[in-house]
Amino acid sequence: MVLDELVTVGWSGRWWAPAGFVGAASVWGGARWWWLRRARTLLLDRVVVALVPAAGFDPSLEEIDRHAARLARVPAVVGWAPRRAMGVRVRLSSSESQLSYQLEGPAQAASVLQLQAFADVNVVDPYASHEVPRIRFEGVPPLPRQNAGGRESA
């Protein structure tokens, strides 16, 4: 009888260890799944900004340091996110002898990426067309062109 009580008490105390391990592993697995899914979501939703320098672009060391510090603040802007999703990708390319510096980063940091870092650099959307659309009004005669002196030309 005493032996039966000891076995019962001993067995009732031992099932908590495997149950606790299974519970902890389930919580860890669920958190890991959520973390990887969040990383995948953030990687799918990224922003690309192109910086196009002017012909006389010559930045000072102070401007370069300021720009690097701004890019280093991206993880703080994004907040609590997986490390792989917070990175900023820098791409340098050239087309028709025009240098293009593209920044790709998380969508939450779009405002930081779009800040104008240098004086002689234009921030443009790389996917937007750079042509100015013509506006036409139907039924309205065109305005006469003016010379440099402000007089109308025929």
Backbone bond lengths (Angstrom), bond angles and torsions (degrees), N, CA, C in turn:
res aa  C-N    CA-C-N  psi(-1)  N-CA   C-N-CA  omega(-1)  CA-C   N-CA-C  phi
1 M - - - 1.424 - - 1.533 111.15 -
2 V 1.301 117.49 -43.76 1.452 121.37 178.18 1.522 109.12 -66.64
3 L 1.327 115.90 -37.61 1.463 120.09 178.63 1.524 111.02 -65.67
4 D 1.322 117.63 -39.91 1.466 120.91 176.85 1.525 111.73 -62.40
5 E 1.318 116.36 -39.98 1.459 119.49 178.47 1.522 111.60 -66.64
6 L 1.327 117.50 -39.44 1.469 121.13 178.63 1.523 111.24 -65.01
7 V 1.330 117.57 -41.32 1.466 121.27 178.96 1.527 110.12 -66.07
8 T 1.332 116.75 -40.78 1.460 120.55 -179.97 1.527 110.75 -65.25
9 V 1.315 117.69 -45.45 1.455 121.73 179.80 1.530 109.96 -66.24
10 G 1.319 116.86 -41.43 1.475 121.19 179.40 1.521 111.57 -64.67
11 W 1.314 118.29 -42.53 1.470 121.19 -179.60 1.532 111.16 -69.88
12 S 1.312 116.58 -37.96 1.454 119.12 -178.58 1.527 111.13 -67.26
13 G 1.295 120.11 -26.24 1.458 122.94 177.85 1.511 113.10 -83.60
14 R 1.307 119.24 -21.45 1.464 122.18 -174.89 1.519 113.97 -87.64
15 W 1.293 119.98 -20.08 1.472 119.87 -177.80 1.526 111.33 -74.90
16 W 1.320 118.39 -16.77 1.459 120.83 179.30 1.530 111.85 -68.83
17 A 1.308 117.62 -33.28 1.473 120.65 -177.97 1.543 111.31 -64.60
18 P 1.347 119.48 -53.43 1.469 117.53 178.02 1.539 113.01 -65.30
19 A 1.336 117.17 -35.37 1.468 119.68 178.57 1.520 110.22 -66.66
20 G 1.318 116.81 -40.72 1.465 120.06 176.99 1.524 111.57 -64.35
21 F 1.329 117.18 -39.32 1.458 120.68 178.11 1.532 110.81 -65.18
22 V 1.316 116.81 -44.60 1.470 120.60 178.79 1.529 110.17 -63.58
23 G 1.314 117.60 -41.86 1.463 120.62 178.31 1.524 112.13 -63.95
24 A 1.340 117.46 -44.27 1.465 121.08 178.69 1.526 111.15 -64.61
25 A 1.325 116.98 -39.99 1.466 120.36 178.25 1.526 111.08 -66.14
26 S 1.331 116.91 -36.15 1.466 119.81 177.96 1.516 111.27 -67.48
27 V 1.317 117.69 -42.70 1.464 121.29 178.28 1.526 109.91 -64.16
28 W 1.331 117.02 -44.52 1.467 120.80 179.24 1.529 110.26 -62.73
29 G 1.336 117.77 -43.58 1.466 121.17 179.56 1.518 112.06 -63.49
30 G 1.334 116.96 -41.19 1.467 120.39 178.07 1.518 111.74 -65.66
31 A 1.327 116.94 -41.56 1.471 120.43 178.19 1.527 110.32 -65.97
32 R 1.296 117.42 -40.14 1.474 121.09 178.82 1.528 110.48 -64.11
33 W 1.316 117.42 -43.17 1.462 121.56 178.65 1.522 110.31 -61.13
34 W 1.356 116.56 -45.60 1.463 120.66 179.20 1.530 110.89 -62.40
35 W 1.330 117.70 -41.60 1.467 122.43 -178.62 1.527 110.87 -64.09
36 L 1.330 117.35 -43.88 1.467 120.54 178.33 1.523 111.55 -67.48
37 R 1.306 117.84 -37.14 1.465 121.35 177.57 1.530 110.51 -66.39
38 R 1.325 117.23 -38.59 1.465 121.17 177.00 1.530 110.27 -64.71
39 A 1.316 116.76 -41.19 1.469 120.09 177.97 1.523 110.34 -62.37
40 R 1.314 117.28 -43.56 1.457 121.04 179.66 1.523 111.17 -63.57
41 T 1.317 117.16 -41.29 1.466 121.35 178.56 1.523 111.34 -63.66
42 L 1.327 117.25 -44.03 1.460 120.77 179.66 1.527 111.61 -67.79
43 L 1.319 117.72 -34.61 1.464 120.31 179.09 1.527 111.75 -71.16
44 L 1.318 117.65 -27.99 1.464 120.38 177.40 1.524 111.89 -76.86
45 D 1.320 116.91 -25.18 1.467 121.66 -176.77 1.524 109.08 -109.23
46 R 1.334 116.60 80.27 1.463 122.05 -179.04 1.521 110.09 -120.40
47 V 1.314 116.08 159.33 1.460 123.64 -176.74 1.522 108.50 -117.06
48 V 1.347 115.71 139.72 1.460 121.25 176.12 1.519 108.27 -117.48
49 V 1.324 115.76 130.06 1.458 122.93 179.25 1.522 107.34 -126.67
50 A 1.323 116.50 133.41 1.464 120.93 178.83 1.524 109.42 -105.96
51 L 1.312 115.18 134.77 1.457 122.10 175.94 1.523 106.89 -110.82
52 V 1.323 117.30 118.37 1.464 121.88 -177.35 1.525 108.25 -112.16
53 P 1.339 117.20 115.02 1.469 119.30 -177.93 1.522 112.06 -79.25
54 A 1.341 115.19 154.53 1.464 121.38 175.51 1.529 108.54 -77.52
55 A 1.329 116.11 172.73 1.461 120.79 -176.20 1.531 111.67 -62.86
56 G 1.312 118.35 -36.48 1.456 120.84 -177.18 1.514 113.40 -97.52
57 F 1.304 118.14 32.82 1.464 122.42 -175.72 1.530 109.82 -70.64
58 D 1.332 116.33 121.01 1.460 122.30 177.74 1.526 107.61 -148.56
59 P 1.344 117.90 88.98 1.467 119.78 -174.73 1.527 111.53 -75.58
60 S 1.315 115.23 151.28 1.456 120.57 174.70 1.534 108.71 -86.13
61 L 1.324 116.23 166.91 1.464 120.00 178.47 1.528 111.05 -63.69
62 E 1.311 117.17 -32.72 1.456 120.79 178.18 1.529 111.21 -64.85
63 E 1.333 117.33 -42.21 1.472 120.53 178.36 1.526 110.91 -65.24
64 I 1.315 116.83 -39.12 1.469 120.64 179.06 1.527 110.01 -65.47
65 D 1.344 117.11 -43.32 1.466 120.36 177.48 1.523 111.71 -62.59
66 R 1.326 117.19 -40.37 1.469 121.00 178.35 1.528 111.06 -62.83
67 H 1.331 115.71 -42.07 1.463 120.34 179.79 1.538 110.28 -65.20
68 A 1.321 117.34 -43.24 1.468 121.10 178.70 1.528 110.80 -63.52
69 A 1.331 117.01 -40.34 1.465 119.96 178.13 1.524 111.28 -64.86
70 R 1.325 116.85 -36.06 1.462 120.90 178.20 1.529 110.27 -65.70
71 L 1.327 116.80 -41.26 1.464 119.50 178.26 1.523 111.17 -68.77
72 A 1.317 117.50 -30.44 1.465 120.73 178.35 1.525 111.82 -71.21
73 R 1.328 118.74 -18.44 1.465 122.30 178.89 1.523 113.29 -83.20
74 V 1.302 118.32 -6.10 1.467 120.84 -177.59 1.528 112.11 -57.26
75 P 1.343 120.59 -46.45 1.473 118.18 178.77 1.526 113.64 -59.52
76 A 1.319 117.90 -34.00 1.467 120.12 178.55 1.521 111.40 -68.30
77 V 1.332 117.16 -33.47 1.461 121.30 179.42 1.526 110.39 -72.02
78 V 1.336 116.13 -39.36 1.463 120.55 -176.92 1.522 110.69 -67.27
79 G 1.314 117.25 -37.69 1.453 120.25 179.88 1.507 112.13 93.64
80 W 1.314 115.32 -148.13 1.451 121.80 -174.13 1.516 108.93 -80.08
81 A 1.327 116.26 101.70 1.464 121.03 -176.60 1.525 108.95 -150.39
82 P 1.313 116.91 160.60 1.461 119.45 176.67 1.523 111.58 -60.46
83 R 1.303 115.56 145.72 1.457 121.67 -175.59 1.522 112.94 -59.85
84 R 1.325 116.51 -40.06 1.465 119.75 -177.68 1.531 112.88 -67.56
85 A 1.326 117.27 -20.92 1.458 120.40 -178.88 1.530 112.45 -90.35
86 M 1.333 117.89 -8.57 1.452 120.77 -177.02 1.523 113.27 -95.69
87 G 1.299 117.69 -5.48 1.461 120.68 -175.62 1.522 112.98 -67.88
88 V 1.325 115.06 151.41 1.459 122.21 175.72 1.525 107.21 -109.80
89 R 1.298 115.89 126.04 1.465 121.00 178.26 1.523 108.44 -98.18
90 V 1.326 115.99 131.66 1.462 122.41 178.91 1.524 107.77 -110.79
91 R 1.331 116.09 124.96 1.469 121.11 179.12 1.521 109.07 -122.78
92 L 1.305 116.16 127.05 1.459 121.76 174.60 1.516 107.48 -107.27
93 S 1.323 116.85 128.60 1.459 120.66 178.56 1.520 108.49 -143.14
94 S 1.306 114.89 163.85 1.457 120.60 179.95 1.520 108.60 -137.87
95 S 1.337 115.45 131.63 1.454 119.90 174.90 1.522 107.26 -137.42
96 E 1.306 115.79 129.74 1.461 122.72 -177.74 1.529 110.45 53.31
97 S 1.316 116.28 45.50 1.473 125.84 179.54 1.531 112.71 56.33
98 Q 1.323 117.47 27.72 1.464 122.94 176.34 1.528 107.16 -115.72
99 L 1.330 116.61 117.64 1.450 121.75 -179.45 1.523 110.04 -73.99
100 S 1.320 115.98 136.61 1.455 121.49 176.54 1.523 107.90 -127.54
101 Y 1.298 115.77 130.11 1.458 123.78 -178.30 1.515 105.92 -114.99
102 Q 1.342 117.45 108.59 1.457 120.48 -176.43 1.518 110.61 -105.11
103 L 1.320 115.15 137.71 1.454 122.48 175.42 1.513 108.04 -114.01
104 E 1.310 117.06 129.22 1.462 121.72 177.08 1.521 107.66 -122.07
105 G 1.321 116.16 127.52 1.456 119.93 -178.67 1.508 111.96 -155.01
106 P 1.308 116.99 -177.68 1.466 121.21 -179.40 1.527 111.74 -62.46
107 A 1.311 115.73 148.78 1.463 120.77 -178.44 1.531 111.96 -63.64
108 Q 1.340 117.87 -29.39 1.463 120.02 179.20 1.527 111.21 -66.64
109 A 1.334 117.89 -22.99 1.466 122.20 -178.48 1.524 112.04 -100.23
110 A 1.321 117.88 17.92 1.469 120.92 -177.61 1.520 111.75 -59.89
111 S 1.316 117.41 -38.22 1.466 119.09 -179.06 1.524 111.62 -66.94
112 V 1.309 118.28 -34.56 1.469 121.26 177.53 1.523 110.10 -71.22
113 L 1.326 117.05 -39.90 1.465 120.36 -179.23 1.529 111.76 -69.46
114 Q 1.327 117.92 -28.52 1.453 121.05 -176.90 1.521 113.60 -88.75
115 L 1.318 118.39 -2.82 1.457 120.47 177.19 1.521 109.76 -65.68
116 Q 1.306 116.36 139.88 1.455 120.05 -179.62 1.527 108.30 -77.55
117 A 1.330 115.76 114.46 1.456 121.00 -174.30 1.527 112.41 -86.69
118 F 1.298 117.53 -33.85 1.459 121.87 -174.82 1.527 109.53 -122.00
119 A 1.319 115.90 157.16 1.463 120.94 -176.97 1.526 112.19 -70.19
120 D 1.319 118.35 -39.06 1.469 121.89 -174.58 1.522 112.72 -102.30
121 V 1.323 117.27 34.23 1.463 120.94 -177.71 1.520 109.18 -127.07
122 N 1.318 116.21 132.63 1.464 121.92 176.24 1.518 109.07 -97.13
123 V 1.325 116.95 134.41 1.461 122.44 176.20 1.515 107.23 -95.02
124 V 1.335 116.96 118.26 1.459 121.27 -177.40 1.525 109.99 -129.01
125 D 1.312 115.09 159.21 1.457 121.51 173.44 1.525 107.04 -83.94
126 P 1.326 119.05 120.70 1.465 119.61 -175.50 1.524 114.30 -67.77
127 Y 1.331 117.11 -18.91 1.456 119.76 -177.57 1.520 113.50 -97.09
128 A 1.323 117.07 -9.28 1.460 120.34 -179.89 1.517 109.67 -80.33
129 S 1.315 116.42 148.89 1.461 119.43 176.88 1.523 108.09 -76.63
130 H 1.306 116.53 141.61 1.454 121.24 -176.12 1.516 112.34 -94.57
131 E 1.312 117.63 10.02 1.456 121.40 177.77 1.523 109.38 -88.30
132 V 1.313 115.89 140.22 1.457 120.40 177.33 1.528 107.56 -84.76
133 P 1.340 117.80 121.18 1.463 118.82 -178.48 1.534 110.56 -71.15
134 R 1.308 114.93 143.26 1.468 120.12 177.03 1.518 108.64 -84.80
135 I 1.302 115.33 137.57 1.457 121.16 178.92 1.518 107.31 -103.75
136 R 1.307 116.21 126.28 1.463 120.92 -179.66 1.517 108.76 -123.90
137 F 1.337 114.33 134.85 1.453 120.35 177.57 1.526 107.64 -110.77
138 E 1.304 116.88 127.69 1.449 120.54 179.47 1.523 109.83 -82.08
139 G 1.315 116.22 135.57 1.448 121.36 176.56 1.519 114.10 82.65
140 V 1.313 118.14 6.96 1.468 121.28 -179.98 1.527 107.24 -119.21
141 P 1.329 118.20 127.83 1.461 119.18 179.62 1.534 110.16 -68.96
142 P 1.339 117.48 147.58 1.464 120.14 179.98 1.527 111.01 -67.64
143 L 1.305 115.77 153.03 1.454 121.57 177.47 1.527 109.44 -73.52
144 P 1.325 118.17 143.90 1.461 119.44 177.44 1.532 110.04 -70.72
145 R 1.316 116.31 145.45 1.474 121.43 178.60 1.524 108.73 -76.02
146 Q 1.325 114.68 148.75 1.456 119.69 -179.62 1.522 110.00 -114.56
147 N 1.313 115.93 143.78 1.468 121.25 175.41 1.509 109.14 -76.67
148 A 1.333 116.20 177.25 1.445 121.13 178.62 1.527 111.56 -63.47
149 G 1.336 118.29 -28.85 1.455 121.89 179.77 1.524 113.05 -80.21
150 G 1.308 119.01 -3.94 1.460 121.93 178.47 1.512 112.32 92.36
151 R 1.354 118.71 3.91 1.465 120.22 178.55 1.523 110.09 -91.98
152 E 1.317 114.46 147.72 1.474 119.77 178.88 1.521 109.56 -73.97
153 S 1.313 114.42 142.58 1.473 119.58 176.00 1.512 109.06 -107.06
154 A 1.319 115.36 154.39 1.456 120.37 -176.60 1.502 111.35 -87.10
